[in-house]
Amino acid sequence: MTPETVLTVFQQTLEVLALLIMVILLPALLVGLLVAMFQAATQINEQTLSFIPKLLVTLGVLLLAGPWMLQLLLDFTIRLFNNIPLLIG
């Protein structure tokens, strides 16, 4: 196994991981921004106010995108296992 092969596998792993994380975090960040703007406009300084909308959006995203995320992870894992003979030899 050459260093280039290890780096390629590591790069592909990071790309899949970044994609999975972005799907979850971006909607939560957008909702957090909207709630923060609402809090700034109304001068409500309750820190727990932003927690519930972010939690609900994150759960909703996981419900909607969960099967796609699982399929992406399974495809990557299967591809990695199928390439083991090529990676070793």
HTML snippet that shows the backbone in 3Dmol.js (N, CA, C, O; Angstrom):
<script src="https://3Dmol.org/build/3Dmol-min.js"></script>
<div id="view" style="width:600px;height:400px;position:relative"></div>
<script>
const pdb = `
ATOM      1  N   MET A   1       0.851  -1.164   0.000  1.00  0.00           N
ATOM      2  CA  MET A   1       0.000   0.000   0.000  1.00  0.00           C
ATOM      3  C   MET A   1       0.904   1.237   0.000  1.00  0.00           C
ATOM      4  O   MET A   1       1.712   1.440   0.907  1.00  0.00           O
ATOM      5  N   THR A   2       0.748   2.029  -1.013  1.00  0.00           N
ATOM      6  CA  THR A   2       1.605   3.196  -1.167  1.00  0.00           C
ATOM      7  C   THR A   2       1.023   4.385  -0.398  1.00  0.00           C
ATOM      8  O   THR A   2      -0.170   4.413  -0.098  1.00  0.00           O
ATOM      9  N   PRO A   3       1.860   5.349  -0.088  1.00  0.00           N
ATOM     10  CA  PRO A   3       1.338   6.548   0.597  1.00  0.00           C
ATOM     11  C   PRO A   3       0.278   7.287  -0.220  1.00  0.00           C
ATOM     12  O   PRO A   3      -0.647   7.870   0.346  1.00  0.00           O
ATOM     13  N   GLU A   4       0.408   7.263  -1.545  1.00  0.00           N
ATOM     14  CA  GLU A   4      -0.591   7.926  -2.383  1.00  0.00           C
ATOM     15  C   GLU A   4      -1.957   7.259  -2.247  1.00  0.00           C
ATOM     16  O   GLU A   4      -2.987   7.934  -2.236  1.00  0.00           O
ATOM     17  N   THR A   5      -1.959   5.933  -2.145  1.00  0.00           N
ATOM     18  CA  THR A   5      -3.210   5.192  -1.989  1.00  0.00           C
ATOM     19  C   THR A   5      -3.866   5.526  -0.657  1.00  0.00           C
ATOM     20  O   THR A   5      -5.077   5.737  -0.582  1.00  0.00           O
ATOM     21  N   VAL A   6      -3.061   5.571   0.377  1.00  0.00           N
ATOM     22  CA  VAL A   6      -3.591   5.904   1.700  1.00  0.00           C
ATOM     23  C   VAL A   6      -4.175   7.318   1.693  1.00  0.00           C
ATOM     24  O   VAL A   6      -5.250   7.551   2.246  1.00  0.00           O
ATOM     25  N   LEU A   7      -3.475   8.248   1.075  1.00  0.00           N
ATOM     26  CA  LEU A   7      -3.960   9.617   1.010  1.00  0.00           C
ATOM     27  C   LEU A   7      -5.241   9.732   0.184  1.00  0.00           C
ATOM     28  O   LEU A   7      -6.130  10.515   0.519  1.00  0.00           O
ATOM     29  N   THR A   8      -5.334   8.958  -0.887  1.00  0.00           N
ATOM     30  CA  THR A   8      -6.541   8.970  -1.713  1.00  0.00           C
ATOM     31  C   THR A   8      -7.737   8.443  -0.933  1.00  0.00           C
ATOM     32  O   THR A   8      -8.815   9.036  -0.975  1.00  0.00           O
ATOM     33  N   VAL A   9      -7.557   7.340  -0.225  1.00  0.00           N
ATOM     34  CA  VAL A   9      -8.646   6.778   0.582  1.00  0.00           C
ATOM     35  C   VAL A   9      -9.027   7.750   1.693  1.00  0.00           C
ATOM     36  O   VAL A   9     -10.209   7.943   1.976  1.00  0.00           O
ATOM     37  N   PHE A  10      -8.029   8.356   2.316  1.00  0.00           N
ATOM     38  CA  PHE A  10      -8.300   9.327   3.376  1.00  0.00           C
ATOM     39  C   PHE A  10      -9.035  10.548   2.831  1.00  0.00           C
ATOM     40  O   PHE A  10      -9.936  11.068   3.490  1.00  0.00           O
ATOM     41  N   GLN A  11      -8.667  11.008   1.650  1.00  0.00           N
ATOM     42  CA  GLN A  11      -9.338  12.151   1.035  1.00  0.00           C
ATOM     43  C   GLN A  11     -10.793  11.823   0.715  1.00  0.00           C
ATOM     44  O   GLN A  11     -11.684  12.635   0.966  1.00  0.00           O
ATOM     45  N   GLN A  12     -11.036  10.638   0.164  1.00  0.00           N
ATOM     46  CA  GLN A  12     -12.409  10.239  -0.141  1.00  0.00           C
ATOM     47  C   GLN A  12     -13.239  10.118   1.134  1.00  0.00           C
ATOM     48  O   GLN A  12     -14.415  10.481   1.151  1.00  0.00           O
ATOM     49  N   THR A  13     -12.629   9.613   2.191  1.00  0.00           N
ATOM     50  CA  THR A  13     -13.326   9.500   3.474  1.00  0.00           C
ATOM     51  C   THR A  13     -13.698  10.875   4.009  1.00  0.00           C
ATOM     52  O   THR A  13     -14.815  11.079   4.485  1.00  0.00           O
ATOM     53  N   LEU A  14     -12.775  11.809   3.933  1.00  0.00           N
ATOM     54  CA  LEU A  14     -13.065  13.166   4.407  1.00  0.00           C
ATOM     55  C   LEU A  14     -14.134  13.847   3.571  1.00  0.00           C
ATOM     56  O   LEU A  14     -14.941  14.610   4.101  1.00  0.00           O
ATOM     57  N   GLU A  15     -14.150  13.579   2.263  1.00  0.00           N
ATOM     58  CA  GLU A  15     -15.182  14.168   1.400  1.00  0.00           C
ATOM     59  C   GLU A  15     -16.565  13.655   1.765  1.00  0.00           C
ATOM     60  O   GLU A  15     -17.518  14.431   1.839  1.00  0.00           O
ATOM     61  N   VAL A  16     -16.680  12.341   1.994  1.00  0.00           N
ATOM     62  CA  VAL A  16     -17.975  11.765   2.381  1.00  0.00           C
ATOM     63  C   VAL A  16     -18.388  12.304   3.746  1.00  0.00           C
ATOM     64  O   VAL A  16     -19.550  12.653   3.954  1.00  0.00           O
ATOM     65  N   LEU A  17     -17.442  12.370   4.671  1.00  0.00           N
ATOM     66  CA  LEU A  17     -17.734  12.876   6.000  1.00  0.00           C
ATOM     67  C   LEU A  17     -18.170  14.334   5.964  1.00  0.00           C
ATOM     68  O   LEU A  17     -19.127  14.710   6.642  1.00  0.00           O
ATOM     69  N   ALA A  18     -17.490  15.148   5.191  1.00  0.00           N
ATOM     70  CA  ALA A  18     -17.849  16.567   5.082  1.00  0.00           C
ATOM     71  C   ALA A  18     -19.244  16.729   4.479  1.00  0.00           C
ATOM     72  O   ALA A  18     -20.011  17.584   4.920  1.00  0.00           O
ATOM     73  N   LEU A  19     -19.573  15.925   3.488  1.00  0.00           N
ATOM     74  CA  LEU A  19     -20.901  15.995   2.875  1.00  0.00           C
ATOM     75  C   LEU A  19     -21.984  15.618   3.882  1.00  0.00           C
ATOM     76  O   LEU A  19     -23.019  16.280   3.956  1.00  0.00           O
ATOM     77  N   LEU A  20     -21.751  14.563   4.655  1.00  0.00           N
ATOM     78  CA  LEU A  20     -22.732  14.135   5.641  1.00  0.00           C
ATOM     79  C   LEU A  20     -22.907  15.181   6.744  1.00  0.00           C
ATOM     80  O   LEU A  20     -24.022  15.416   7.211  1.00  0.00           O
ATOM     81  N   ILE A  21     -21.820  15.795   7.150  1.00  0.00           N
ATOM     82  CA  ILE A  21     -21.901  16.805   8.201  1.00  0.00           C
ATOM     83  C   ILE A  21     -22.591  18.067   7.700  1.00  0.00           C
ATOM     84  O   ILE A  21     -23.388  18.669   8.419  1.00  0.00           O
ATOM     85  N   MET A  22     -22.285  18.469   6.461  1.00  0.00           N
ATOM     86  CA  MET A  22     -22.899  19.677   5.916  1.00  0.00           C
ATOM     87  C   MET A  22     -24.411  19.548   5.790  1.00  0.00           C
ATOM     88  O   MET A  22     -25.142  20.516   6.002  1.00  0.00           O
ATOM     89  N   VAL A  23     -24.875  18.362   5.447  1.00  0.00           N
ATOM     90  CA  VAL A  23     -26.323  18.150   5.306  1.00  0.00           C
ATOM     91  C   VAL A  23     -27.028  18.396   6.630  1.00  0.00           C
ATOM     92  O   VAL A  23     -28.157  18.886   6.653  1.00  0.00           O
ATOM     93  N   ILE A  24     -26.374  18.062   7.725  1.00  0.00           N
ATOM     94  CA  ILE A  24     -26.987  18.235   9.040  1.00  0.00           C
ATOM     95  C   ILE A  24     -26.768  19.652   9.575  1.00  0.00           C
ATOM     96  O   ILE A  24     -27.692  20.259  10.117  1.00  0.00           O
ATOM     97  N   LEU A  25     -25.562  20.173   9.425  1.00  0.00           N
ATOM     98  CA  LEU A  25     -25.225  21.435  10.081  1.00  0.00           C
ATOM     99  C   LEU A  25     -25.753  22.682   9.380  1.00  0.00           C
ATOM    100  O   LEU A  25     -26.147  23.638  10.048  1.00  0.00           O
ATOM    101  N   LEU A  26     -25.768  22.692   8.067  1.00  0.00           N
ATOM    102  CA  LEU A  26     -26.191  23.912   7.370  1.00  0.00           C
ATOM    103  C   LEU A  26     -27.618  24.349   7.704  1.00  0.00           C
ATOM    104  O   LEU A  26     -27.832  25.532   7.970  1.00  0.00           O
ATOM    105  N   PRO A  27     -28.601  23.449   7.703  1.00  0.00           N
ATOM    106  CA  PRO A  27     -29.945  23.898   8.098  1.00  0.00           C
ATOM    107  C   PRO A  27     -30.005  24.382   9.548  1.00  0.00           C
ATOM    108  O   PRO A  27     -30.707  25.346   9.852  1.00  0.00           O
ATOM    109  N   ALA A  28     -29.275  23.718  10.436  1.00  0.00           N
ATOM    110  CA  ALA A  28     -29.262  24.153  11.838  1.00  0.00           C
ATOM    111  C   ALA A  28     -28.614  25.526  11.969  1.00  0.00           C
ATOM    112  O   ALA A  28     -29.070  26.353  12.758  1.00  0.00           O
ATOM    113  N   LEU A  29     -27.559  25.776  11.205  1.00  0.00           N
ATOM    114  CA  LEU A  29     -26.917  27.089  11.240  1.00  0.00           C
ATOM    115  C   LEU A  29     -27.846  28.179  10.704  1.00  0.00           C
ATOM    116  O   LEU A  29     -27.906  29.277  11.255  1.00  0.00           O
ATOM    117  N   LEU A  30     -28.564  27.869   9.633  1.00  0.00           N
ATOM    118  CA  LEU A  30     -29.494  28.859   9.074  1.00  0.00           C
ATOM    119  C   LEU A  30     -30.627  29.181  10.047  1.00  0.00           C
ATOM    120  O   LEU A  30     -31.008  30.342  10.198  1.00  0.00           O
ATOM    121  N   VAL A  31     -31.161  28.161  10.701  1.00  0.00           N
ATOM    122  CA  VAL A  31     -32.228  28.392  11.678  1.00  0.00           C
ATOM    123  C   VAL A  31     -31.675  29.170  12.867  1.00  0.00           C
ATOM    124  O   VAL A  31     -32.346  30.061  13.387  1.00  0.00           O
ATOM    125  N   GLY A  32     -30.473  28.847  13.297  1.00  0.00           N
ATOM    126  CA  GLY A  32     -29.851  29.598  14.386  1.00  0.00           C
ATOM    127  C   GLY A  32     -29.663  31.054  14.030  1.00  0.00           C
ATOM    128  O   GLY A  32     -29.862  31.932  14.869  1.00  0.00           O
ATOM    129  N   LEU A  33     -29.279  31.322  12.788  1.00  0.00           N
ATOM    130  CA  LEU A  33     -29.122  32.705  12.335  1.00  0.00           C
ATOM    131  C   LEU A  33     -30.462  33.439  12.323  1.00  0.00           C
ATOM    132  O   LEU A  33     -30.552  34.585  12.761  1.00  0.00           O
ATOM    133  N   LEU A  34     -31.492  32.778  11.824  1.00  0.00           N
ATOM    134  CA  LEU A  34     -32.825  33.394  11.804  1.00  0.00           C
ATOM    135  C   LEU A  34     -33.336  33.684  13.213  1.00  0.00           C
ATOM    136  O   LEU A  34     -33.905  34.747  13.464  1.00  0.00           O
ATOM    137  N   VAL A  35     -33.134  32.740  14.127  1.00  0.00           N
ATOM    138  CA  VAL A  35     -33.577  32.944  15.509  1.00  0.00           C
ATOM    139  C   VAL A  35     -32.767  34.062  16.152  1.00  0.00           C
ATOM    140  O   VAL A  35     -33.318  34.869  16.901  1.00  0.00           O
ATOM    141  N   ALA A  36     -31.471  34.122  15.873  1.00  0.00           N
ATOM    142  CA  ALA A  36     -30.637  35.196  16.428  1.00  0.00           C
ATOM    143  C   ALA A  36     -31.080  36.556  15.907  1.00  0.00           C
ATOM    144  O   ALA A  36     -31.093  37.535  16.653  1.00  0.00           O
ATOM    145  N   MET A  37     -31.444  36.620  14.626  1.00  0.00           N
ATOM    146  CA  MET A  37     -31.938  37.889  14.076  1.00  0.00           C
ATOM    147  C   MET A  37     -33.267  38.272  14.734  1.00  0.00           C
ATOM    148  O   MET A  37     -33.503  39.442  15.034  1.00  0.00           O
ATOM    149  N   PHE A  38     -34.127  37.283  14.952  1.00  0.00           N
ATOM    150  CA  PHE A  38     -35.399  37.540  15.634  1.00  0.00           C
ATOM    151  C   PHE A  38     -35.160  38.027  17.059  1.00  0.00           C
ATOM    152  O   PHE A  38     -35.820  38.958  17.522  1.00  0.00           O
ATOM    153  N   GLN A  39     -34.218  37.397  17.750  1.00  0.00           N
ATOM    154  CA  GLN A  39     -33.907  37.805  19.121  1.00  0.00           C
ATOM    155  C   GLN A  39     -33.325  39.217  19.155  1.00  0.00           C
ATOM    156  O   GLN A  39     -33.627  40.000  20.055  1.00  0.00           O
ATOM    157  N   ALA A  40     -32.493  39.531  18.172  1.00  0.00           N
ATOM    158  CA  ALA A  40     -31.918  40.877  18.134  1.00  0.00           C
ATOM    159  C   ALA A  40     -32.989  41.915  17.832  1.00  0.00           C
ATOM    160  O   ALA A  40     -32.951  43.023  18.367  1.00  0.00           O
ATOM    161  N   ALA A  41     -33.937  41.563  16.984  1.00  0.00           N
ATOM    162  CA  ALA A  41     -34.987  42.521  16.623  1.00  0.00           C
ATOM    163  C   ALA A  41     -35.957  42.750  17.775  1.00  0.00           C
ATOM    164  O   ALA A  41     -36.451  43.861  17.967  1.00  0.00           O
ATOM    165  N   THR A  42     -36.227  41.696  18.540  1.00  0.00           N
ATOM    166  CA  THR A  42     -37.196  41.820  19.634  1.00  0.00           C
ATOM    167  C   THR A  42     -36.524  42.036  20.985  1.00  0.00           C
ATOM    168  O   THR A  42     -37.208  42.219  21.992  1.00  0.00           O
ATOM    169  N   GLN A  43     -35.213  42.016  21.020  1.00  0.00           N
ATOM    170  CA  GLN A  43     -34.419  42.180  22.243  1.00  0.00           C
ATOM    171  C   GLN A  43     -34.753  41.131  23.295  1.00  0.00           C
ATOM    172  O   GLN A  43     -34.725  41.408  24.494  1.00  0.00           O
ATOM    173  N   ILE A  44     -35.068  39.931  22.838  1.00  0.00           N
ATOM    174  CA  ILE A  44     -35.258  38.796  23.744  1.00  0.00           C
ATOM    175  C   ILE A  44     -33.904  38.112  23.872  1.00  0.00           C
ATOM    176  O   ILE A  44     -33.331  37.669  22.876  1.00  0.00           O
ATOM    177  N   ASN A  45     -33.395  38.026  25.093  1.00  0.00           N
ATOM    178  CA  ASN A  45     -32.065  37.455  25.300  1.00  0.00           C
ATOM    179  C   ASN A  45     -32.137  36.096  25.974  1.00  0.00           C
ATOM    180  O   ASN A  45     -31.385  35.821  26.909  1.00  0.00           O
ATOM    181  N   GLU A  46     -33.017  35.267  25.514  1.00  0.00           N
ATOM    182  CA  GLU A  46     -33.155  33.921  26.066  1.00  0.00           C
ATOM    183  C   GLU A  46     -32.313  32.959  25.229  1.00  0.00           C
ATOM    184  O   GLU A  46     -32.589  32.762  24.046  1.00  0.00           O
ATOM    185  N   GLN A  47     -31.299  32.367  25.832  1.00  0.00           N
ATOM    186  CA  GLN A  47     -30.401  31.509  25.076  1.00  0.00           C
ATOM    187  C   GLN A  47     -31.037  30.169  24.717  1.00  0.00           C
ATOM    188  O   GLN A  47     -30.657  29.549  23.724  1.00  0.00           O
ATOM    189  N   THR A  48     -31.984  29.729  25.503  1.00  0.00           N
ATOM    190  CA  THR A  48     -32.623  28.447  25.203  1.00  0.00           C
ATOM    191  C   THR A  48     -33.631  28.555  24.067  1.00  0.00           C
ATOM    192  O   THR A  48     -34.098  27.534  23.563  1.00  0.00           O
ATOM    193  N   LEU A  49     -33.975  29.769  23.655  1.00  0.00           N
ATOM    194  CA  LEU A  49     -34.943  29.957  22.580  1.00  0.00           C
ATOM    195  C   LEU A  49     -34.442  29.395  21.253  1.00  0.00           C
ATOM    196  O   LEU A  49     -35.237  28.900  20.454  1.00  0.00           O
ATOM    197  N   SER A  50     -33.161  29.465  21.013  1.00  0.00           N
ATOM    198  CA  SER A  50     -32.629  28.970  19.741  1.00  0.00           C
ATOM    199  C   SER A  50     -32.410  27.461  19.751  1.00  0.00           C
ATOM    200  O   SER A  50     -32.228  26.862  18.691  1.00  0.00           O
ATOM    201  N   PHE A  51     -32.422  26.842  20.916  1.00  0.00           N
ATOM    202  CA  PHE A  51     -32.134  25.420  21.002  1.00  0.00           C
ATOM    203  C   PHE A  51     -33.237  24.565  20.386  1.00  0.00           C
ATOM    204  O   PHE A  51     -32.951  23.659  19.603  1.00  0.00           O
ATOM    205  N   ILE A  52     -34.473  24.836  20.725  1.00  0.00           N
ATOM    206  CA  ILE A  52     -35.598  24.008  20.258  1.00  0.00           C
ATOM    207  C   ILE A  52     -35.758  24.061  18.738  1.00  0.00           C
ATOM    208  O   ILE A  52     -35.899  23.001  18.130  1.00  0.00           O
ATOM    209  N   PRO A  53     -35.744  25.231  18.085  1.00  0.00           N
ATOM    210  CA  PRO A  53     -35.854  25.225  16.618  1.00  0.00           C
ATOM    211  C   PRO A  53     -34.696  24.490  15.941  1.00  0.00           C
ATOM    212  O   PRO A  53     -34.903  23.772  14.962  1.00  0.00           O
ATOM    213  N   LYS A  54     -33.480  24.668  16.458  1.00  0.00           N
ATOM    214  CA  LYS A  54     -32.339  23.957  15.867  1.00  0.00           C
ATOM    215  C   LYS A  54     -32.486  22.451  16.036  1.00  0.00           C
ATOM    216  O   LYS A  54     -32.182  21.682  15.124  1.00  0.00           O
ATOM    217  N   LEU A  55     -32.954  22.038  17.208  1.00  0.00           N
ATOM    218  CA  LEU A  55     -33.157  20.614  17.463  1.00  0.00           C
ATOM    219  C   LEU A  55     -34.220  20.043  16.535  1.00  0.00           C
ATOM    220  O   LEU A  55     -34.039  18.960  15.977  1.00  0.00           O
ATOM    221  N   LEU A  56     -35.330  20.764  16.365  1.00  0.00           N
ATOM    222  CA  LEU A  56     -36.403  20.282  15.493  1.00  0.00           C
ATOM    223  C   LEU A  56     -35.958  20.222  14.033  1.00  0.00           C
ATOM    224  O   LEU A  56     -36.290  19.274  13.321  1.00  0.00           O
ATOM    225  N   VAL A  57     -35.210  21.229  13.586  1.00  0.00           N
ATOM    226  CA  VAL A  57     -34.725  21.224  12.204  1.00  0.00           C
ATOM    227  C   VAL A  57     -33.733  20.089  11.996  1.00  0.00           C
ATOM    228  O   VAL A  57     -33.764  19.421  10.962  1.00  0.00           O
ATOM    229  N   THR A  58     -32.861  19.867  12.961  1.00  0.00           N
ATOM    230  CA  THR A  58     -31.887  18.777  12.842  1.00  0.00           C
ATOM    231  C   THR A  58     -32.591  17.428  12.793  1.00  0.00           C
ATOM    232  O   THR A  58     -32.228  16.569  11.988  1.00  0.00           O
ATOM    233  N   LEU A  59     -33.582  17.236  13.635  1.00  0.00           N
ATOM    234  CA  LEU A  59     -34.334  15.974  13.605  1.00  0.00           C
ATOM    235  C   LEU A  59     -35.091  15.821  12.284  1.00  0.00           C
ATOM    236  O   LEU A  59     -35.149  14.728  11.721  1.00  0.00           O
ATOM    237  N   GLY A  60     -35.670  16.917  11.794  1.00  0.00           N
ATOM    238  CA  GLY A  60     -36.367  16.861  10.513  1.00  0.00           C
ATOM    239  C   GLY A  60     -35.437  16.519   9.364  1.00  0.00           C
ATOM    240  O   GLY A  60     -35.784  15.722   8.492  1.00  0.00           O
ATOM    241  N   VAL A  61     -34.255  17.122   9.363  1.00  0.00           N
ATOM    242  CA  VAL A  61     -33.272  16.826   8.317  1.00  0.00           C
ATOM    243  C   VAL A  61     -32.836  15.371   8.400  1.00  0.00           C
ATOM    244  O   VAL A  61     -32.690  14.703   7.376  1.00  0.00           O
ATOM    245  N   LEU A  62     -32.629  14.883   9.609  1.00  0.00           N
ATOM    246  CA  LEU A  62     -32.235  13.478   9.758  1.00  0.00           C
ATOM    247  C   LEU A  62     -33.341  12.537   9.284  1.00  0.00           C
ATOM    248  O   LEU A  62     -33.061  11.490   8.700  1.00  0.00           O
ATOM    249  N   LEU A  63     -34.594  12.910   9.533  1.00  0.00           N
ATOM    250  CA  LEU A  63     -35.702  12.079   9.060  1.00  0.00           C
ATOM    251  C   LEU A  63     -35.803  12.093   7.533  1.00  0.00           C
ATOM    252  O   LEU A  63     -36.034  11.057   6.910  1.00  0.00           O
ATOM    253  N   LEU A  64     -35.629  13.273   6.940  1.00  0.00           N
ATOM    254  CA  LEU A  64     -35.763  13.386   5.489  1.00  0.00           C
ATOM    255  C   LEU A  64     -34.525  12.878   4.743  1.00  0.00           C
ATOM    256  O   LEU A  64     -34.648  12.170   3.744  1.00  0.00           O
ATOM    257  N   ALA A  65     -33.350  13.237   5.223  1.00  0.00           N
ATOM    258  CA  ALA A  65     -32.118  12.890   4.505  1.00  0.00           C
ATOM    259  C   ALA A  65     -31.436  11.645   5.064  1.00  0.00           C
ATOM    260  O   ALA A  65     -30.422  11.200   4.528  1.00  0.00           O
ATOM    261  N   GLY A  66     -31.977  11.091   6.122  1.00  0.00           N
ATOM    262  CA  GLY A  66     -31.355   9.918   6.746  1.00  0.00           C
ATOM    263  C   GLY A  66     -31.159   8.745   5.811  1.00  0.00           C
ATOM    264  O   GLY A  66     -30.061   8.190   5.764  1.00  0.00           O
ATOM    265  N   PRO A  67     -32.183   8.339   5.057  1.00  0.00           N
ATOM    266  CA  PRO A  67     -31.981   7.210   4.129  1.00  0.00           C
ATOM    267  C   PRO A  67     -30.911   7.497   3.071  1.00  0.00           C
ATOM    268  O   PRO A  67     -30.120   6.617   2.731  1.00  0.00           O
ATOM    269  N   TRP A  68     -30.887   8.723   2.555  1.00  0.00           N
ATOM    270  CA  TRP A  68     -29.858   9.082   1.573  1.00  0.00           C
ATOM    271  C   TRP A  68     -28.471   9.056   2.206  1.00  0.00           C
ATOM    272  O   TRP A  68     -27.512   8.582   1.597  1.00  0.00           O
ATOM    273  N   MET A  69     -28.371   9.568   3.431  1.00  0.00           N
ATOM    274  CA  MET A  69     -27.080   9.585   4.126  1.00  0.00           C
ATOM    275  C   MET A  69     -26.593   8.164   4.397  1.00  0.00           C
ATOM    276  O   MET A  69     -25.414   7.857   4.219  1.00  0.00           O
ATOM    277  N   LEU A  70     -27.507   7.308   4.827  1.00  0.00           N
ATOM    278  CA  LEU A  70     -27.141   5.920   5.080  1.00  0.00           C
ATOM    279  C   LEU A  70     -26.718   5.225   3.803  1.00  0.00           C
ATOM    280  O   LEU A  70     -25.754   4.459   3.807  1.00  0.00           O
ATOM    281  N   GLN A  71     -27.417   5.475   2.715  1.00  0.00           N
ATOM    282  CA  GLN A  71     -27.061   4.869   1.427  1.00  0.00           C
ATOM    283  C   GLN A  71     -25.687   5.352   0.956  1.00  0.00           C
ATOM    284  O   GLN A  71     -24.895   4.567   0.436  1.00  0.00           O
ATOM    285  N   LEU A  72     -25.409   6.634   1.138  1.00  0.00           N
ATOM    286  CA  LEU A  72     -24.104   7.171   0.768  1.00  0.00           C
ATOM    287  C   LEU A  72     -22.991   6.511   1.570  1.00  0.00           C
ATOM    288  O   LEU A  72     -21.950   6.151   1.020  1.00  0.00           O
ATOM    289  N   LEU A  73     -23.212   6.355   2.863  1.00  0.00           N
ATOM    290  CA  LEU A  73     -22.212   5.719   3.716  1.00  0.00           C
ATOM    291  C   LEU A  73     -22.044   4.246   3.374  1.00  0.00           C
ATOM    292  O   LEU A  73     -20.924   3.735   3.369  1.00  0.00           O
ATOM    293  N   LEU A  74     -23.137   3.566   3.091  1.00  0.00           N
ATOM    294  CA  LEU A  74     -23.053   2.153   2.711  1.00  0.00           C
ATOM    295  C   LEU A  74     -22.346   1.975   1.368  1.00  0.00           C
ATOM    296  O   LEU A  74     -21.524   1.072   1.215  1.00  0.00           O
ATOM    297  N   ASP A  75     -22.661   2.826   0.401  1.00  0.00           N
ATOM    298  CA  ASP A  75     -21.986   2.748  -0.900  1.00  0.00           C
ATOM    299  C   ASP A  75     -20.483   2.965  -0.764  1.00  0.00           C
ATOM    300  O   ASP A  75     -19.688   2.259  -1.383  1.00  0.00           O
ATOM    301  N   PHE A  76     -20.100   3.948   0.050  1.00  0.00           N
ATOM    302  CA  PHE A  76     -18.678   4.210   0.255  1.00  0.00           C
ATOM    303  C   PHE A  76     -18.000   3.021   0.932  1.00  0.00           C
ATOM    304  O   PHE A  76     -16.901   2.628   0.541  1.00  0.00           O
ATOM    305  N   THR A  77     -18.649   2.446   1.946  1.00  0.00           N
ATOM    306  CA  THR A  77     -18.064   1.317   2.669  1.00  0.00           C
ATOM    307  C   THR A  77     -17.947   0.092   1.770  1.00  0.00           C
ATOM    308  O   THR A  77     -16.926  -0.595   1.789  1.00  0.00           O
ATOM    309  N   ILE A  78     -18.974  -0.186   0.991  1.00  0.00           N
ATOM    310  CA  ILE A  78     -18.939  -1.332   0.078  1.00  0.00           C
ATOM    311  C   ILE A  78     -17.853  -1.141  -0.972  1.00  0.00           C
ATOM    312  O   ILE A  78     -17.112  -2.071  -1.289  1.00  0.00           O
ATOM    313  N   ARG A  79     -17.767   0.084  -1.512  1.00  0.00           N
ATOM    314  CA  ARG A  79     -16.715   0.374  -2.491  1.00  0.00           C
ATOM    315  C   ARG A  79     -15.324   0.209  -1.885  1.00  0.00           C
ATOM    316  O   ARG A  79     -14.408  -0.290  -2.539  1.00  0.00           O
ATOM    317  N   LEU A  80     -15.176   0.629  -0.641  1.00  0.00           N
ATOM    318  CA  LEU A  80     -13.886   0.498   0.048  1.00  0.00           C
ATOM    319  C   LEU A  80     -13.542  -0.969   0.275  1.00  0.00           C
ATOM    320  O   LEU A  80     -12.400  -1.375   0.058  1.00  0.00           O
ATOM    321  N   PHE A  81     -14.507  -1.763   0.706  1.00  0.00           N
ATOM    322  CA  PHE A  81     -14.258  -3.195   0.916  1.00  0.00           C
ATOM    323  C   PHE A  81     -13.973  -3.914  -0.394  1.00  0.00           C
ATOM    324  O   PHE A  81     -13.121  -4.801  -0.442  1.00  0.00           O
ATOM    325  N   ASN A  82     -14.674  -3.541  -1.452  1.00  0.00           N
ATOM    326  CA  ASN A  82     -14.423  -4.176  -2.749  1.00  0.00           C
ATOM    327  C   ASN A  82     -13.055  -3.812  -3.306  1.00  0.00           C
ATOM    328  O   ASN A  82     -12.480  -4.577  -4.079  1.00  0.00           O
ATOM    329  N   ASN A  83     -12.525  -2.650  -2.922  1.00  0.00           N
ATOM    330  CA  ASN A  83     -11.221  -2.226  -3.419  1.00  0.00           C
ATOM    331  C   ASN A  83     -10.057  -2.695  -2.552  1.00  0.00           C
ATOM    332  O   ASN A  83      -8.909  -2.358  -2.842  1.00  0.00           O
ATOM    333  N   ILE A  84     -10.319  -3.461  -1.500  1.00  0.00           N
ATOM    334  CA  ILE A  84      -9.231  -3.934  -0.636  1.00  0.00           C
ATOM    335  C   ILE A  84      -8.184  -4.713  -1.411  1.00  0.00           C
ATOM    336  O   ILE A  84      -6.995  -4.457  -1.216  1.00  0.00           O
ATOM    337  N   PRO A  85      -8.555  -5.660  -2.289  1.00  0.00           N
ATOM    338  CA  PRO A  85      -7.498  -6.368  -3.048  1.00  0.00           C
ATOM    339  C   PRO A  85      -6.662  -5.424  -3.901  1.00  0.00           C
ATOM    340  O   PRO A  85      -5.453  -5.619  -4.029  1.00  0.00           O
ATOM    341  N   LEU A  86      -7.289  -4.399  -4.490  1.00  0.00           N
ATOM    342  CA  LEU A  86      -6.535  -3.450  -5.304  1.00  0.00           C
ATOM    343  C   LEU A  86      -5.649  -2.564  -4.434  1.00  0.00           C
ATOM    344  O   LEU A  86      -4.561  -2.169  -4.854  1.00  0.00           O
ATOM    345  N   LEU A  87      -6.105  -2.254  -3.236  1.00  0.00           N
ATOM    346  CA  LEU A  87      -5.332  -1.393  -2.354  1.00  0.00           C
ATOM    347  C   LEU A  87      -4.128  -2.103  -1.766  1.00  0.00           C
ATOM    348  O   LEU A  87      -3.075  -1.496  -1.572  1.00  0.00           O
ATOM    349  N   ILE A  88      -4.282  -3.391  -1.483  1.00  0.00           N
ATOM    350  CA  ILE A  88      -3.183  -4.150  -0.889  1.00  0.00           C
ATOM    351  C   ILE A  88      -2.143  -4.526  -1.923  1.00  0.00           C
ATOM    352  O   ILE A  88      -0.945  -4.355  -1.699  1.00  0.00           O
ATOM    353  N   GLY A  89      -2.595  -5.037  -3.053  1.00  0.00           N
ATOM    354  CA  GLY A  89      -1.664  -5.544  -4.052  1.00  0.00           C
ATOM    355  C   GLY A  89      -1.478  -4.582  -5.121  1.00  0.00           C
ATOM    356  O   GLY A  89      -0.723  -4.839  -6.059  1.00  0.00           O
TER     357      GLY A  89
END
`;
const viewer = $3Dmol.createViewer("view");
viewer.addModel(pdb, "pdb");
viewer.setStyle({}, {cartoon: {color: "spectrum"}});
viewer.zoomTo();
viewer.render();
</script>
